[in-house]
C-alpha cells in the first residue's frame, strides 16, 4: 500500500475517532452515559461478529489465554474504559475529553514496566510522565470545580488508566483466536459488562429513553463508523505502518475533536487547554523518544514505513520493548 493511501487511511481514522467525541456530546443530551456506551458496543459487536461468521475463520475460544484476553479486552479496554469516558465527558467538552484521553500513551509504558518483566525505567519516561501530568493539571485548573470539570477530568484519567492497564495485561497472553474473532468477543463482553453496570447504576433500559433523531444518529455513528469502522482502519494501519506511527493517532484525533466541537457545538477552547495539550504531546515525545527517532530516521532514509517488529519484540501503544528470553526480562528497544 502506498504512502498516499496510508495517509488517507490515517486521516480517515483521525476523523472518525475525533468526531466520535462530538457524537458522544450530542448523544449525552438524551441518553444515559452507561447505556449509551453499551449501545455503541452492541452495534460494533454485531458487525464484527457478522464479519467473523462470513469469513468462516475460527471463532470459538479454545485456550485459557483466549478467555483471559477476551475478559481483559472486554472488561477493561472496552467496558470500564467506555464507562469512565462516557460519564466523564458528561462533565466536560468534547475537546477536553479527547485531550485528556490522549494522556493514555504516556501512562501505558510506565504500567508496562511495573507489570511486564523489565530491566529498567528510562529517565525520559519519568520526564514524559511529569510533563504530561503538568498538562493535565493545567487543563484541570482552567475552570474546573469539584462538582464539574475537575470530576470529569478525574473520570477521564481513570478511563486512560484502565485502558492502559488492559492493554498491558493483554501482552501477558498469546491469542489462539484470529484478531477479528478476538475483538468480536471482546466487544460483546464489553457490551454485556456495560449493560449490567448501567442497570445497577440507574436501572434505565432502552424502553425508558425518548429517542430523538440526534440520539439515534449518535448511537449509529459511534457503533458503525467510530467503533467498527475505526477498528478496521486501525488494524489496517497497524499492519501497514507499524505501532509507532499509528500511535500518533492519539494526537491527531484530539485536534479533530476540538475543531468539530468549536464548529458544530459552539465549544470554547482556552489558552490553558491548548497549553495543557502541548505539554501532553511533549510528554508523549519524551516517553517515545527512541521509537519516534527510529520513525523519523525511516522517513529520511527509507520509504517512510516503520520497520516490522522482531520476533523478540512487543509493541504496546507505540512503545517497543525487547524481550530477553534467557533472563526473562523485557527492555525498551533502542535499535
ABEGO torsion letter per residue (X at the ends): XBAAAAAAAAAAAAAAAAAAAAAAAAAAAABBAAAAAAAAAAAAAAAAAAAAAAAGBBABBABAAAAAAAAAAAAAAAAAAAAAAAAAAAABBAAAAAAAAAAAAAAAAAAAAAABBBABBBAAAAAAAAAAAAAAAAAAABGBBAABAAAAAAAAAAAAAAAAAAAAAAAABBBABBAAAAAAAAAAAAAAAAAAAAAAAAGBBAAABBBBAAAAAAAAAAAAAAAAAAAAAAAAAAAAAEAAAAAAAAAAAAAAAAAAAAAAAGBBBBAAAAAAAAAAAAAAAAAAAAAAAAAAAAAAABAGBBBBBBAABBBBGGBBBBBBAAAGBBBBBAX
